[in-house]
């Protein structure tokens, strides 16, 4: 196939993105410095800066710390040009964040979601969007894009979720269409653990690592893989669904919370109201020998899940998250020791820096990129002009 020649519109669009990226990375920054870093001529940079000012994506500013600048103008991003909505749909809670184009999380809201069916979750998300924008004093029309984190395999071709074991009501549900209609916005639907991995890459412990695995251990077990600096979704979006590797989704070394508690109940006396993971780890911290034995077994099980991933893709880092995985004070050393005994090149193990905000943080990062793509794209919408798809 012959390559299509670049048009002036294509080149201008590429240059506009390059200028905006430099401003977002190095603000406040002068016109001359933008030209130097991008390699674009100063007259062209001036025209592109005017485009960005017209779209309200950047603003003129000063650098007072430099003293007199003899008329030099500096440029910085305009975070309030648009907003994004990030949603984390869980079995027990629906979490939401309103964020600006700098990724600043303006407001967050968590509501109980237990007992809601799929349509109920969508309606709740729409109410939260209205509440957050109103409370933040943000024009609802400035809400540009929404990103929804969901358990299970997200099929982007059909806009549906499959294998949503933790929330059966979502299995097969047309999430893309339902959320877009309810919110009145373009929506990106993505697996929640994939988003958590992107969150750690953006603002967590994965910032300086090109190959890592985010392993969420909670009600279930799932993984998000970042390879060569990019999220690896796989052919159908099912990369990281570790339970699918075992017959009937069962593994004798399953580290999920229900399996952990079943094992714990064999060694620990019953507690009023039943044992919880939180109580188990608290007892281990207090020095309870039986609880510590359960924690050691949990570390062995987590390592058993990490070994196949590390063996195949040779990740540098494993980030533990989820309700159980966040107990790094008790798990990190034990898991690392197990991995060192199984692998010639064991990955480093760290606990999530973002906690239960990992999914939301990743959703914000995806939403900001999508929102900027949409705003810039409108500048170049023309018959026959094709823009790159948002990933």
C-alpha positions as CSV (number, residue, x, y, z in Angstrom):
1,X,0.0,0.0,0.0
2,X,1.3,3.5,-0.9
3,X,1.6,6.0,1.9
4,X,-0.9,8.9,1.7
5,X,0.8,12.2,1.3
6,X,0.6,14.5,4.3
7,X,-1.7,17.5,3.9
8,X,-1.2,20.9,5.3
9,X,-4.0,20.2,7.7
10,X,-2.3,17.1,8.9
11,X,1.0,18.8,9.5
12,X,-0.6,21.7,11.3
13,X,-2.5,19.3,13.5
14,X,0.7,17.4,14.4
15,X,2.5,20.7,15.1
16,X,-0.3,21.9,17.2
17,X,-0.2,18.8,19.4
18,X,3.6,19.1,19.7
19,X,3.3,22.7,20.9
20,X,0.6,21.9,23.4
21,X,2.6,18.9,24.7
22,X,5.7,21.1,25.3
23,X,3.6,23.7,27.1
24,X,1.9,21.1,29.3
25,X,5.3,19.7,30.2
26,X,7.3,22.8,30.7
27,X,5.0,25.7,31.6
28,X,5.4,28.5,32.0
29,X,7.4,28.7,28.8
30,X,8.2,31.4,26.3
31,X,7.4,31.4,22.6
32,X,11.1,31.2,21.8
33,X,11.6,28.2,24.0
34,X,8.6,26.4,22.5
35,X,10.2,26.9,19.0
36,X,13.5,25.6,20.3
37,X,12.1,22.5,21.9
38,X,9.8,21.6,19.0
39,X,12.1,22.6,16.1
40,X,9.2,24.5,14.6
41,X,9.8,28.0,13.2
42,X,9.0,31.0,15.4
43,X,6.3,32.4,12.9
44,X,4.6,29.0,12.8
45,X,4.8,28.6,16.6
46,X,3.2,32.1,16.9
47,X,0.3,31.0,14.7
48,X,-0.2,27.8,16.6
49,X,-0.1,29.5,20.0
50,X,-2.9,31.8,18.7
51,X,-4.9,28.7,17.8
52,X,-4.4,27.3,21.3
53,X,-5.4,30.7,22.9
54,X,-8.5,30.8,20.7
55,X,-9.5,27.3,22.0
56,X,-8.7,28.4,25.6
57,X,-6.3,25.5,26.0
58,X,-3.5,27.8,27.0
59,X,-3.2,31.2,28.6
60,X,-0.6,33.9,28.7
61,X,1.2,34.3,32.0
62,X,4.4,35.8,33.5
63,X,7.4,34.5,35.4
64,X,7.9,36.9,38.2
65,X,10.9,35.0,39.5
66,X,12.8,36.0,36.4
67,X,12.5,39.7,37.1
68,X,12.3,42.0,34.0
69,X,11.7,40.0,30.9
70,X,11.5,42.9,28.5
71,X,8.1,42.1,27.0
72,X,8.6,38.3,26.8
73,X,5.3,36.4,27.0
74,X,5.0,33.0,28.7
75,X,2.4,30.4,28.1
76,X,0.8,27.9,30.4
77,X,-2.1,25.3,30.1
78,X,-5.6,26.4,31.0
79,X,-6.9,23.5,33.1
80,X,-10.4,25.0,33.3
81,X,-11.0,24.8,29.5
82,X,-12.8,21.5,30.0
83,X,-13.4,18.8,32.6
84,X,-13.6,15.0,32.7
85,X,-15.6,12.5,34.8
86,X,-13.9,9.4,36.1
87,X,-16.0,6.5,37.4
88,X,-15.0,3.4,39.2
89,X,-17.9,0.8,39.3
90,X,-17.5,-1.7,42.0
91,X,-19.7,-4.4,43.7
92,X,-20.1,-2.3,46.9
93,X,-19.3,1.3,45.8
94,X,-19.5,3.6,42.9
95,X,-16.7,6.1,43.0
96,X,-16.5,9.3,41.0
97,X,-14.1,12.2,40.4
98,X,-14.5,15.5,38.6
99,X,-11.1,16.5,37.2
100,X,-9.8,19.4,35.0
101,X,-7.5,19.2,32.0
102,X,-4.4,19.2,34.2
103,X,-5.6,16.1,35.9
104,X,-6.5,18.0,39.1
105,X,-9.2,16.1,41.0
106,X,-11.6,18.9,41.9
107,X,-14.2,16.8,43.7
108,X,-14.7,13.1,44.6
109,X,-17.8,11.2,45.7
110,X,-18.3,7.6,46.8
111,X,-21.8,6.1,47.1
112,X,-23.0,2.7,48.1
113,X,-23.8,0.5,45.1
114,X,-24.6,-2.8,46.6
115,X,-28.0,-4.1,45.3
116,X,-28.0,-1.7,42.3
117,X,-28.7,-3.4,38.9
118,X,-26.8,-2.2,35.8
119,X,-29.3,0.4,34.9
120,X,-29.4,1.7,38.4
121,X,-25.6,2.2,38.4
122,X,-25.9,4.2,35.1
123,X,-28.6,6.4,36.6
124,X,-26.5,6.9,39.8
125,X,-23.5,7.9,37.6
126,X,-25.6,10.5,35.8
127,X,-26.8,12.0,39.1
128,X,-23.3,12.2,40.4
129,X,-22.1,14.0,37.3
130,X,-24.8,16.7,37.8
131,X,-24.0,16.9,41.5
132,X,-20.3,17.2,41.2
133,X,-20.4,19.9,38.4
134,X,-23.0,21.9,40.4
135,X,-21.0,21.7,43.6
136,X,-17.8,22.7,41.9
137,X,-19.5,25.6,40.1
138,X,-18.6,24.1,36.7
139,X,-20.8,24.6,33.7
140,X,-22.2,21.2,32.8
141,X,-21.4,21.9,29.2
142,X,-17.7,22.0,30.0
143,X,-17.8,18.3,30.9
144,X,-16.0,16.9,27.9
145,X,-15.5,13.1,28.4
146,X,-16.2,10.3,30.8
147,X,-14.2,7.2,31.6
148,X,-15.8,4.2,33.3
149,X,-13.7,1.5,35.0
150,X,-15.5,-1.8,35.2
151,X,-14.8,-5.3,36.4
152,X,-14.5,-8.0,33.7
153,X,-13.5,-8.0,30.0
154,X,-14.5,-4.8,28.2
155,X,-15.3,-5.5,24.5
156,X,-14.8,-2.2,22.8
157,X,-16.2,-3.4,19.5
158,X,-19.6,-4.2,21.0
159,X,-19.4,-1.8,24.0
160,X,-20.2,-4.5,26.4
161,X,-18.7,-6.1,29.5
162,X,-18.2,-9.9,29.8
163,X,-16.9,-12.1,32.6
164,X,-18.0,-9.6,35.2
165,X,-18.0,-12.2,38.0
166,X,-18.1,-9.6,40.8
167,X,-21.1,-7.8,39.4
168,X,-23.2,-10.3,37.5
169,X,-25.7,-7.6,36.6
170,X,-23.1,-6.1,34.3
171,X,-22.3,-9.2,32.3
172,X,-23.3,-8.6,28.7
173,X,-24.7,-5.1,29.5
174,X,-24.2,-2.5,26.8
175,X,-22.2,-0.1,29.0
176,X,-20.9,2.1,26.3
177,X,-24.2,3.1,24.9
178,X,-26.0,3.2,28.3
179,X,-23.4,5.5,29.9
180,X,-23.2,7.8,26.9
181,X,-26.9,8.2,26.7
182,X,-27.3,8.9,30.4
183,X,-24.3,11.3,30.7
184,X,-24.7,13.0,27.3
185,X,-21.0,12.6,26.8
186,X,-18.5,10.5,24.8
187,X,-17.5,7.6,27.1
188,X,-14.5,5.3,27.3
189,X,-15.2,2.0,29.0
190,X,-12.2,0.1,30.3
191,X,-11.3,-2.7,32.7
192,X,-10.8,-1.3,36.1
193,X,-7.5,-3.0,36.8
194,X,-6.2,-1.8,33.4
195,X,-7.0,1.8,34.6
196,X,-5.3,1.2,37.9
197,X,-2.1,0.2,36.1
198,X,-2.4,3.4,34.1
199,X,-2.9,5.4,37.3
200,X,0.3,4.0,38.8
201,X,2.1,4.8,35.6
202,X,0.9,8.4,35.6
203,X,1.1,9.3,39.3
204,X,2.2,6.3,41.2
205,X,5.1,3.9,41.7
206,X,5.2,2.9,38.0
207,X,6.2,6.4,36.7
208,X,9.7,5.5,35.9
209,X,9.2,1.9,34.9
210,X,8.5,0.7,31.3
211,X,7.5,-2.8,32.1
212,X,5.3,-3.6,35.2
213,X,2.3,-5.5,36.4
214,X,-0.4,-4.1,38.6
215,X,-1.9,-7.0,40.6
216,X,-5.2,-6.3,42.4
217,X,-6.0,-8.8,45.2
218,X,-9.4,-8.3,46.7
219,X,-12.8,-9.8,46.2
220,X,-11.2,-11.3,43.0
221,X,-7.7,-11.2,41.4
222,X,-6.9,-9.3,38.3
223,X,-3.8,-7.8,36.6
224,X,-3.0,-4.8,34.4
225,X,0.1,-5.0,32.3
226,X,2.2,-2.0,31.1
227,X,4.8,-3.2,28.6
228,X,7.2,-0.9,26.9
229,X,5.4,2.0,28.4
230,X,2.0,1.1,27.0
231,X,-1.0,-0.6,28.4
232,X,-1.3,-4.1,27.0
233,X,-5.0,-4.9,26.5
234,X,-4.5,-8.0,24.4
235,X,-6.5,-9.0,21.3
236,X,-9.9,-9.0,23.0
237,X,-9.1,-6.8,26.0
238,X,-8.8,-9.8,28.3
239,X,-5.1,-9.4,29.1
240,X,-4.6,-9.8,32.9
241,X,-7.6,-12.0,33.5
242,X,-5.5,-14.5,35.5
243,X,-8.4,-16.6,36.7
244,X,-9.2,-17.6,33.1
245,X,-5.9,-19.5,33.1
246,X,-7.3,-22.1,35.4
247,X,-10.1,-24.8,34.9
248,X,-13.5,-23.4,35.9
249,X,-11.7,-20.3,37.2
250,X,-10.5,-22.2,40.2
251,X,-6.9,-22.3,41.5
252,X,-5.9,-24.0,44.7
253,X,-3.6,-21.1,45.4
254,X,-6.2,-18.4,44.8
255,X,-5.3,-15.4,47.0
256,X,-8.6,-13.6,46.8
257,X,-10.4,-12.5,49.9
258,X,-13.0,-15.3,50.1
259,X,-10.3,-18.0,49.6
260,X,-8.1,-16.3,52.2
261,X,-10.9,-16.2,54.8
262,X,-11.8,-19.9,54.2
263,X,-8.2,-20.8,55.0
264,X,-8.1,-18.4,58.0
265,X,-11.2,-19.9,59.5
266,X,-9.4,-23.3,59.6
267,X,-6.7,-21.8,61.9
268,X,-8.3,-19.0,63.8
269,X,-11.1,-19.0,66.3
270,X,-14.5,-17.7,65.1
271,X,-15.2,-14.0,65.7
272,X,-18.7,-12.5,66.3
273,X,-20.1,-11.5,63.0
274,X,-17.4,-13.4,61.1
275,X,-13.8,-12.8,60.3
276,X,-12.9,-10.0,57.8
277,X,-9.7,-9.4,56.0
278,X,-9.1,-6.2,57.9
279,X,-9.5,-8.0,61.2
280,X,-7.2,-10.8,60.1
281,X,-4.4,-8.4,59.1
282,X,-4.9,-6.4,62.3
283,X,-4.4,-9.6,64.3
284,X,-1.2,-10.4,62.4
285,X,0.1,-6.9,63.2
286,X,-0.6,-7.6,66.8
287,X,1.6,-10.6,66.7
288,X,-1.0,-13.4,66.5
289,X,1.0,-16.4,65.4
290,X,-2.0,-18.1,63.6
291,X,-2.8,-14.9,61.8
292,X,0.8,-14.5,60.7
293,X,0.8,-18.0,59.4
294,X,-2.3,-17.1,57.3
295,X,-0.5,-14.0,56.0
296,X,2.5,-16.0,55.0
297,X,0.3,-18.4,53.1
298,X,-1.3,-15.4,51.4
299,X,2.1,-14.2,50.3
300,X,2.9,-17.6,48.9
301,X,-0.4,-17.6,46.9
302,X,0.2,-14.1,45.6
303,X,3.7,-15.1,44.5
304,X,2.2,-18.2,42.7
305,X,0.1,-15.8,40.6
306,X,3.0,-13.5,39.9
307,X,5.4,-16.2,38.7
308,X,3.6,-17.0,35.4
309,X,3.3,-13.4,34.5
310,X,7.0,-12.6,35.4
311,X,8.1,-15.7,33.5
312,X,6.4,-14.8,30.3
313,X,6.8,-11.0,30.1
314,X,9.8,-10.4,32.5
315,X,8.4,-7.3,34.3
316,X,10.6,-5.1,36.3
317,X,8.0,-4.3,39.0
318,X,4.9,-5.8,40.5
319,X,2.5,-3.3,42.1
320,X,0.1,-4.8,44.7
321,X,-3.3,-3.2,45.0
322,X,-6.8,-4.1,46.1
323,X,-8.2,-4.5,49.6
324,X,-5.7,-7.3,50.5
325,X,-2.8,-6.2,48.3
326,X,-2.6,-2.8,50.1
327,X,-1.3,-4.5,53.3
328,X,2.3,-4.0,52.1
329,X,3.8,-3.8,55.6
330,X,3.0,-7.5,56.0
331,X,3.1,-8.8,52.4
332,X,5.9,-7.1,50.5
333,X,8.9,-8.8,52.1
334,X,7.2,-12.2,52.2
335,X,6.1,-12.0,48.5
336,X,9.6,-10.8,47.4
337,X,11.2,-13.7,49.3
338,X,8.9,-16.2,47.6
339,X,9.6,-14.7,44.2
340,X,13.4,-14.8,44.7
341,X,13.1,-18.5,45.5
342,X,11.2,-19.2,42.3
343,X,12.6,-16.9,39.6
344,X,16.2,-16.2,38.5
345,X,15.3,-12.5,37.8
346,X,12.5,-11.7,40.3
347,X,10.7,-8.4,39.8
348,X,10.7,-5.8,42.5
349,X,7.5,-5.7,44.6
350,X,5.8,-2.5,45.8
351,X,2.5,-1.5,47.2
352,X,0.2,0.9,45.3
353,X,0.9,4.5,46.0
354,X,-2.7,5.4,45.1
355,X,-4.7,3.0,47.2
356,X,-8.4,3.0,46.3
357,X,-7.9,6.0,44.0
358,X,-5.8,4.0,41.5
359,X,-8.7,3.2,39.2
360,X,-9.9,6.8,39.3
361,X,-6.5,8.2,38.7
362,X,-6.0,6.0,35.6
363,X,-9.5,7.0,34.4
364,X,-8.6,10.7,34.7
365,X,-5.4,10.2,32.7
366,X,-7.4,8.5,29.9
367,X,-10.1,11.1,30.1
368,X,-7.7,14.1,29.8
369,X,-6.1,12.6,26.7
370,X,-9.5,11.9,25.2
371,X,-10.8,15.4,26.0
372,X,-7.8,17.1,24.5
373,X,-8.1,15.0,21.4
374,X,-11.7,16.0,21.0
375,X,-11.1,19.7,21.5
376,X,-8.1,19.7,19.1
377,X,-10.0,17.5,16.6
378,X,-12.8,20.1,16.3
379,X,-10.3,22.5,15.0
380,X,-9.6,20.3,12.1
381,X,-12.9,18.7,11.4
382,X,-13.3,18.8,7.7
383,X,-14.8,16.5,5.0
384,X,-12.3,13.8,4.2
385,X,-9.9,14.6,7.1
386,X,-9.3,11.6,9.3
387,X,-7.8,12.1,12.8
388,X,-6.1,9.4,14.8
389,X,-8.4,7.4,17.1
390,X,-8.3,8.0,20.9
391,X,-6.8,4.9,22.6
